[in-house]
């Protein structure tokens, strides 16, 4: 991937990529994410975006991508409609919108900042991606991760992609693993 900060290409080995997906998968399970639960990603393209996406889908949860350019109102609508308990955010602007939403939202419980440059206002409901995935997990969490991966079915819901809402409120388009 191209690192925007220093304008250089940085390689990621398949082994590192796979290990990061498994770590995030375990972190999601450890946090209490259930099968078929909706988890949002509100960020620009970055390696952590796809790592989170694949981790979510690998534990039979559902990815709900949110356009990085969405307004606070549009983002809140999607969080409420999909009943999102956890959201991954990319930069400060996205974090600030979600932080404001989280103050009164009945669904949203945790914000995971993909970038360590984001300044977190409240560490009770926010954590950095690197800290979220670098926990020590029990054997039970690893067993649950493997169980979910084994039980994954092509007819499982993989993602809900919301339309732009040009003719009213956005509608969630449901995609199964088969669609991918």
Secondary structure as a PSIPRED ss2 file (coil, helix, strand):
# PSIPRED VFORMAT (PSIPRED V4.0)

   1 X C   1.000  0.000  0.000
   2 X E   0.000  0.000  1.000
   3 X E   0.000  0.000  1.000
   4 X C   1.000  0.000  0.000
   5 X C   1.000  0.000  0.000
   6 X C   1.000  0.000  0.000
   7 X C   1.000  0.000  0.000
   8 X E   0.000  0.000  1.000
   9 X E   0.000  0.000  1.000
  10 X C   1.000  0.000  0.000
  11 X C   1.000  0.000  0.000
  12 X C   1.000  0.000  0.000
  13 X C   1.000  0.000  0.000
  14 X H   0.000  1.000  0.000
  15 X H   0.000  1.000  0.000
  16 X H   0.000  1.000  0.000
  17 X H   0.000  1.000  0.000
  18 X H   0.000  1.000  0.000
  19 X H   0.000  1.000  0.000
  20 X H   0.000  1.000  0.000
  21 X H   0.000  1.000  0.000
  22 X H   0.000  1.000  0.000
  23 X H   0.000  1.000  0.000
  24 X H   0.000  1.000  0.000
  25 X H   0.000  1.000  0.000
  26 X H   0.000  1.000  0.000
  27 X H   0.000  1.000  0.000
  28 X H   0.000  1.000  0.000
  29 X H   0.000  1.000  0.000
  30 X H   0.000  1.000  0.000
  31 X H   0.000  1.000  0.000
  32 X C   1.000  0.000  0.000
  33 X C   1.000  0.000  0.000
  34 X C   1.000  0.000  0.000
  35 X C   1.000  0.000  0.000
  36 X C   1.000  0.000  0.000
  37 X C   1.000  0.000  0.000
  38 X E   0.000  0.000  1.000
  39 X E   0.000  0.000  1.000
  40 X E   0.000  0.000  1.000
  41 X E   0.000  0.000  1.000
  42 X E   0.000  0.000  1.000
  43 X C   1.000  0.000  0.000
  44 X C   1.000  0.000  0.000
  45 X C   1.000  0.000  0.000
  46 X C   1.000  0.000  0.000
  47 X H   0.000  1.000  0.000
  48 X H   0.000  1.000  0.000
  49 X H   0.000  1.000  0.000
  50 X H   0.000  1.000  0.000
  51 X H   0.000  1.000  0.000
  52 X H   0.000  1.000  0.000
  53 X H   0.000  1.000  0.000
  54 X H   0.000  1.000  0.000
  55 X H   0.000  1.000  0.000
  56 X H   0.000  1.000  0.000
  57 X H   0.000  1.000  0.000
  58 X H   0.000  1.000  0.000
  59 X C   1.000  0.000  0.000
  60 X C   1.000  0.000  0.000
  61 X C   1.000  0.000  0.000
  62 X E   0.000  0.000  1.000
  63 X E   0.000  0.000  1.000
  64 X E   0.000  0.000  1.000
  65 X E   0.000  0.000  1.000
  66 X E   0.000  0.000  1.000
  67 X C   1.000  0.000  0.000
  68 X C   1.000  0.000  0.000
  69 X C   1.000  0.000  0.000
  70 X C   1.000  0.000  0.000
  71 X C   1.000  0.000  0.000
  72 X H   0.000  1.000  0.000
  73 X H   0.000  1.000  0.000
  74 X H   0.000  1.000  0.000
  75 X H   0.000  1.000  0.000
  76 X H   0.000  1.000  0.000
  77 X H   0.000  1.000  0.000
  78 X H   0.000  1.000  0.000
  79 X H   0.000  1.000  0.000
  80 X H   0.000  1.000  0.000
  81 X H   0.000  1.000  0.000
  82 X H   0.000  1.000  0.000
  83 X C   1.000  0.000  0.000
  84 X C   1.000  0.000  0.000
  85 X C   1.000  0.000  0.000
  86 X E   0.000  0.000  1.000
  87 X E   0.000  0.000  1.000
  88 X E   0.000  0.000  1.000
  89 X E   0.000  0.000  1.000
  90 X C   1.000  0.000  0.000
  91 X C   1.000  0.000  0.000
  92 X H   0.000  1.000  0.000
  93 X H   0.000  1.000  0.000
  94 X H   0.000  1.000  0.000
  95 X H   0.000  1.000  0.000
  96 X H   0.000  1.000  0.000
  97 X H   0.000  1.000  0.000
  98 X H   0.000  1.000  0.000
  99 X H   0.000  1.000  0.000
 100 X H   0.000  1.000  0.000
 101 X H   0.000  1.000  0.000
 102 X H   0.000  1.000  0.000
 103 X C   1.000  0.000  0.000
 104 X C   1.000  0.000  0.000
 105 X C   1.000  0.000  0.000
 106 X C   1.000  0.000  0.000
 107 X C   1.000  0.000  0.000
 108 X C   1.000  0.000  0.000
 109 X C   1.000  0.000  0.000
 110 X E   0.000  0.000  1.000
 111 X E   0.000  0.000  1.000
 112 X E   0.000  0.000  1.000
 113 X E   0.000  0.000  1.000
 114 X C   1.000  0.000  0.000
 115 X C   1.000  0.000  0.000
 116 X C   1.000  0.000  0.000
 117 X C   1.000  0.000  0.000
 118 X C   1.000  0.000  0.000
 119 X C   1.000  0.000  0.000
 120 X C   1.000  0.000  0.000
 121 X C   1.000  0.000  0.000
 122 X C   1.000  0.000  0.000
 123 X C   1.000  0.000  0.000
 124 X C   1.000  0.000  0.000
 125 X C   1.000  0.000  0.000
 126 X E   0.000  0.000  1.000
 127 X E   0.000  0.000  1.000
 128 X E   0.000  0.000  1.000
 129 X H   0.000  1.000  0.000
 130 X H   0.000  1.000  0.000
 131 X H   0.000  1.000  0.000
 132 X H   0.000  1.000  0.000
 133 X H   0.000  1.000  0.000
 134 X C   1.000  0.000  0.000
 135 X C   1.000  0.000  0.000
 136 X C   1.000  0.000  0.000
 137 X C   1.000  0.000  0.000
 138 X C   1.000  0.000  0.000
 139 X H   0.000  1.000  0.000
 140 X H   0.000  1.000  0.000
 141 X H   0.000  1.000  0.000
 142 X H   0.000  1.000  0.000
 143 X H   0.000  1.000  0.000
 144 X H   0.000  1.000  0.000
 145 X H   0.000  1.000  0.000
 146 X H   0.000  1.000  0.000
 147 X H   0.000  1.000  0.000
 148 X H   0.000  1.000  0.000
 149 X H   0.000  1.000  0.000
 150 X H   0.000  1.000  0.000
 151 X H   0.000  1.000  0.000
 152 X C   1.000  0.000  0.000
 153 X C   1.000  0.000  0.000
 154 X C   1.000  0.000  0.000
 155 X C   1.000  0.000  0.000
 156 X C   1.000  0.000  0.000
 157 X E   0.000  0.000  1.000
 158 X E   0.000  0.000  1.000
 159 X E   0.000  0.000  1.000
 160 X E   0.000  0.000  1.000
 161 X E   0.000  0.000  1.000
 162 X E   0.000  0.000  1.000
 163 X C   1.000  0.000  0.000
 164 X C   1.000  0.000  0.000
 165 X C   1.000  0.000  0.000
 166 X C   1.000  0.000  0.000
 167 X C   1.000  0.000  0.000
 168 X C   1.000  0.000  0.000
 169 X C   1.000  0.000  0.000
 170 X C   1.000  0.000  0.000
 171 X C   1.000  0.000  0.000
 172 X E   0.000  0.000  1.000
 173 X E   0.000  0.000  1.000
 174 X E   0.000  0.000  1.000
 175 X E   0.000  0.000  1.000
 176 X E   0.000  0.000  1.000
 177 X H   0.000  1.000  0.000
 178 X H   0.000  1.000  0.000
 179 X H   0.000  1.000  0.000
 180 X C   1.000  0.000  0.000
